Amino acid sequence: MNRVDPGKNRIVMQRDILCLLSSEINHYYRQILKENDLIADLKEQLSSHFKEVMVGLMYPPPSYDAHELWHAMKGAGTDENCLIEILASRTNGEIFQMREAYLLQYSNNLQEDIYSETSGHFRDTLMNLVQVLWESCQQKTGEHKTMMQMILCNKSYPQLWLVFQEFQNISGQSLVDAINDCYDGYFQELLVAIVRCVQDKASYFAYKLYRAIHDFGFHNKTVIRILIARSEIDLMTIRKRYKERFGKSLFHDIKNFASGHYEKALLAICAGDVEDY
């Protein structure tokens, strides 16, 4: 494949790239473009959120997660919500690949960067993710917070599901309600995210998308990150959960809030639901 001709009509070029990278076989074109070193061309020729989408689609899933984590922690502030969303929802295998990609891409250790950019029990739980429930919600000591971290971070999903059910049988309330009553801040948000992902990961992402679209005036980074990260995993299920819970299709809501090539890119990733618009 030849390099992008700088003189080519920008609109035609954007249309061509959109067709390639947003298709169901984008992983094939991603490899071709990467081998021909066209990421730099995409960054140069495209702009704004459309560029974020197209460049994001160039990364394999572990590399994209690493890319998002790096940018969440670089600079003056830390995007804790990005850290929670990614690290609470990935499997052990996905986190292992993400750590490897992070080291390869940025020559930094992911755990060391998390340690330096976060603090407290929030940091400890993130670190556990990268490496008696009723009592832990009744007593808010550091020891019991540590117990909660270890339970949530080191059990398998089937084990945790049984633990959650038994917790509700014993306590008479859901674990999410108990966490909300006992803890606050990013630590509380992280624990709730872990529980929600164990219960139904697609519903967790549907909720995150809805809030990003409706509660935050279309939070572009969150919408882009979730659509790209889940596009080859469970986006179809996320779309289903979204419509079941909120009454409108994800396609409908994106179309109402985005525009131009950016809108077309997001809708191409989202796919379907045209009849529900």
N, C-alpha and C positions, 0 to 999 in steps of 0.2 A: 504494500500500500504506500502511495506517495505521501509526502508531507503535505499539510494543508497549505494551499496556495494563498498567500496574504492578499492577493488581488481578487480572490473569489468573492462574489456577492455574499455579504454577511448573513443575510436572511436565508439564502439557499443553503449555506454551510450549516447554519443552526438547525435547519430542517433535516438535513442529512444526518447530522450527529444525533439528533433527537430520535430519528428512526432506528439508528444503529444501537445506541446504548440503552434505549428504553424497551427494546424488544425482548421477547422471551429467551432469546439466545444471546443476551448481552454479554454473558461470560466469554463467549467465543470472540466477539469483537473487542472485548476488554483486553484479551490476551494479544490480539493483533496490534491494537493501538499502543499497548504497553511496550511491545517488542520494537515498534517503530518510534518510540519515544515521543508520542504525541500529547502527553499530558501537558507539557509546557505550551504546546500550541493551543490546547483547549483553554488554559489559563489566560493566554494572551488574547485570544480571539473572542472569548465570551465574557460576560460581565454579570455582576450582581448575583441574585439567588439562582438564576438559571445556570451560571457557572458552577455554583456550589453543588447543584444536583448532578450535572454532567461529569464533573471531576470526581464527585463521590462515587458515582457508578463505575468508575475505573478501578476502584480498589476491591480486591477480594474481601469477604466479610471480616476476617481477623485483622487485616490491614486497615480496613475502614474503622473498626472499633478502636484500634491503636491510634489512628489519626484523630478521632474525636476525643479520646482521652488526653492525648498530648495537648490539643488546643484548649481543652477544658481546664488544664492546669498551667499553661504557659501564660506569661504576662502578669499584670497586676492582681487580678482577681481569679478565683477558682469557681468554675461552674459546677457546684455540688449536685444540682439536679441531673446533669449529664452523667456524672460519676454514679449516682444512684441508679439511674435508668439502665445503664450498660451493665454494671457489675452485679446488680441484683437479679438480672434477667438471663444471664448467660450460664450455660452448663459448665461443668468442670473442664471438659474437653475444649470448649470454646474459649474459656479463660486462659488455658494453657497456650493455645495457638495465638491468642491476643498478646500474651506476654512475650512470646517469641517474636511476633511481628513488631511489637513496640521496641524491643531491643535492637532488632535489625534495622528498623527505619530511623530511629532517633539515637541509637547508641546509649540509651539510658535504661535503667532498671525500673520497671513499672512500680514495683513495691516501694522502692526508695523515693520515687517522685510522689506517690500517694502519701507516704510518711511525712515528707517535707511540706506538702501543700494542704494537709488536713490536720485535724487535732481531735483529742478526746476519744470518747467511745465511738463516735462516728468513724474516726480514723482506724480504730482497732477493728471494727466490724468490716470495714473495707479491706483491711489487711488480711483478715481471716477469709474473706471471700476470695482474694487473690492467693492465699495459701490454704430441775424440776420447775417447768414453765409457769405453773400457778404461783409458786413461791417467788419466781423472778419478777412477776407482775405485782405481787403484794408488797415486796420490799425493794426499794429503789436504790439499794447500795451498789457500790462499784462491783462487788463480788457477784451480785445477782444480774447486773447488766452483762458481766462477762459470761455468766451461765447462759443467758439468752443468746448472746453472740455465738457461742460454741454450738448450741443446739441448732440454730437456724443455718449456720454456715457449714456444718459438717455432716448433716444427715442427708440421705437421698430424698428425692421428691416423694416417692411412695411412703417412706418412713415418716416424713414430715406431715403428709396428709393424714395419716393415722394419729399422729401426735395432736394435730389441730382438732380432730374430731373428739379425741379423748379429753382434751383441754376443755372443750365446750361442754361435754357431758359432766365434767367435774365442777366447773366454775359457773356454768349457766350463762356464760357470755362468750362471744367470739374472741379469738386471739387478737384480731385487729382492734376491736373495741378496748380490750385490756391494754394493749400497747398504747393506744391513744390516751387512755386514762392515766397511764404511768409515766410516759416519757414525752419529750417535746423536741423541737428543732430537727436538724437533719438526721440525727440518730433515730428519732421516731419515724421519720419519712422513709429511711432506709429499711428499718425492720418491717414496716408495713408493705413496702415494695417487694421484699423477699417473700412475705406471706402471700401477697396477691399473685405473684408469679408462680408460686407452688400451686395455688388453688386453680388458677386459669390464666396462663400467660397472655393469651390472645385478648382476653377481657381487660387485662392490665394495660396493654398497649392501646386498645380501643379507647379506654378512659383517658390515657395520656394524650392521644391525638385529639379527642374532643375538647379537652381543656386547652390544649395548645391552639386550637382553631377558634374556640368560642370565648374562653375566659381570659386569654392573654392577647386578644386582637391579632390572631394568626401569628403565633410565635414560629417564625420561619425555620430556625435552626432545629427545633424539636420535631416539626413536621418532616423536614428533609431527612433528619437522622433516622427516625423510625421507619419511614417508607423505604429508604435505601437499605437499612440494616435488616429489615424483615422481608424484603422483596423476594428473596430466594428461599425463605424459610416458612413463614406462616401468614403472609399478608392476606391470603384469601380468607383464612379463618378470622383474622383481625377485622376484615371488612364485614364479615357476617355478624360478629359480635357487636360491631359498631352500629349496624342497622337495627339489630335486635334491641339494643339498649337505648338508643337515642332516636329511633324512628325515621331518621334520614340516612341515606347512604353516604359513605365517605366521599365517593365521587361527587355527589351533590354539594357537599359542604366545601370541598376543595374548589370546585368550579365557581362557587359564590364568593370566595375570598381571594383567589389568586387570579392572575391574568397573563396574557401574552405567552411567550415561549416557556416561561416558568410554569404557568398553568398547564400547558400541553405536556410538559415533562412529568409533572406530578401525576396528571391523569393517566399518562401512558404507563407509569409505574403501578399506579393503583389498579388500572384496567377494569373493564366491565362496568356494571351498574348504570350504563347509559339509559337503559329503559326505566330506571328508577328516578331519573332526574326530575 
